Amino acid sequence: MFPDGPKQNAVVADAGEDRPEADSTSGVPEMKPGGKTPSKTWPRGVSHRSSDSTGQGRSSAPAGGDGSPAGEFLLTGFSDSWMVQLIHALLFSLVYLAALIGNLLIVTVTTVDARLQTPMYFFLRHLSFLDFCFISVTVPKSAVNAFTHNTSISFWGCALQVFFFMDLASTETALLTVMSYDRYVAICRPLHYEAVMTPRACARTMALCWLSGGVSGVMHVAATFSLPFCGSNRVHQFFCDIPQLLSLLDSAAILPEVRVMVFVTSLVLLCFGCIVLSYARILSTVLRIPSAEGRWKTFSTCVPHLVVVTLFLVSGSVAYVKPISSSASISDLLLPVFYTVVPPTLNPVIYSLRNRDMKAALRRQCALGAPCRARAADLC
């Protein structure tokens, strides 16, 4: 309601001046014919709640604060400094290019090389494709925003980013669990490996991983973006991350998303427990190998997977379990880098440099490509 003036019960004597009346359902002033346009505006950063004919409608899109149009978020990134944004854009562009080349190279080699058609490299191929998609969800948009100094992202653009991010992150968590089981069967039950890890079983397992990721993405988007946003529309992160979006929601209305986060976190902990159990059994088997060289050779096949799991699951779990804060600290800004940027970039290096089969396959493909290049040069 608009204030009535210094006297609460005063009667307006001037009949020649019409005064706007407030709609009881939406609180938006209505104009009578010939009346003046009121100067009432929505407060900075508070979401515009509209009403339908029943008075129950509500918009979940944030109102534009800081001069941004309504229905947009502002990704503050690491700094407002022009120099920091330029460095951020250059680093993210180089990292994305390295991750793009490395992951697509692994996908290509494990697809065309006949000697790498095993369950381990089948899952590695999907992991590399996942990493390529995963880093493509956040890093290119952040680099473009930093280059253009335009930090805005639309409401639906943010929703899509959250969906693909949670979809791919959940799929990768499930895939890392399956890869740990694959290593367990290969080391602890080598005689049953071919019977357990059949091509059909691998394909079904991979389909379940993708399905679980899609369900997780839909649940997060439905629970978060159906709620009313209030306060500032600034997201203190370089992408639309769930913990930072929760700080923009009404604290009394975030229970649906909290339930989803508890459910998904429980599944992540279950996956982490399965991974720990698999490697505990692998370690007990490796320690029974008599020679030190044999122990290291067997356990070295698991080292890349352990590094990836540590970087991805530990940093992601810390970011999503820690209390939500309305203002981002340095750790809040840097921690997501360790589960969004570092694993997709390091995976090709870890699996290529520490894997003799991958290095041999790369040499074979380069050797096969040399005659083709020579014939092409002769034709030219």
Buried (B, 14 or more C-beta within 10 A) or exposed (E): EEEEEEEEEEEEEEEEEBBBEBEEBBEBBEEEEEBEEBEEEBEEBBBBBEBEEEEEEEBBBBBBBBEBEBBBBBBBBBEEEEEEBEBBBEBBBEBBEBBBEBBBBBBEBBEEBEEBEBBBBBBBBBBBBBBBBBBBBBBBBBBEBBBEEEBBBEBEBBBBBBBBBBBBBBBBBBBBBBBBBBBBBBBBEEEEBEEBBEEEEBEEBBEEBBEBBBBBBEBBBBBBBEBBBBBBBBBBBBBBBBBBBBBBBEEEBBEBBEEBBEEBBEBBEEBBEBBEEBBEBBEEBBEEBEEEEEBEEBBEBBEBBBBBBEBBBEBBBEBBEEEBEEEBEEEBBEBBBBBBBBBBBBBBEBBBEBBEBBEEBBEBBEEEEEEEEEEEEEEE
